[in-house]
Amino acid sequence: MNWYVEVMRKYAVFQGRASRTEYWMFFLINCLIAFVLAFAIAFIGALLGLNDALIKAGSSIYNLAVLTPSIAVGVRRMHDIGRSGWWILFPIVNLVMFCLSSQDGENEYGSNPKGV
């Protein structure tokens, strides 16, 4: 959970680097929170007889709240492997890049977050 909180603290920080662990742990925890939230909203909505539009609005609010940090950690992850943050616009390519190991030492975006 610390990884999630750390990324949320850097809400709109697009400079620097994010380790592979930081990115994937944020991704995992974000998916779990979104799933639990959607389930809870749907369950409460069914109990109260609310329509689908209200249920979808609750999930949309969470998704909008984490949109900026998700993009920011993705950009920092691209910086960690020595690429420009603009690479996140290419879905298949960046999925492979998110799995690559960090560049050793410093690069143009800062020092290695692993301390290596």
Secondary structure, 3 states (H helix, E strand, C coil): CHHHHHHHHCCCCCCCCCCHHHHHHHHHHHHHHHHHHHHHHHHHHHHHCCCHHHHHHHHHHHHHHCHHHHHHHHHHHHHHCCCCHHHHHCHHHHHHHHCCCCCCCCECCECCCCCC
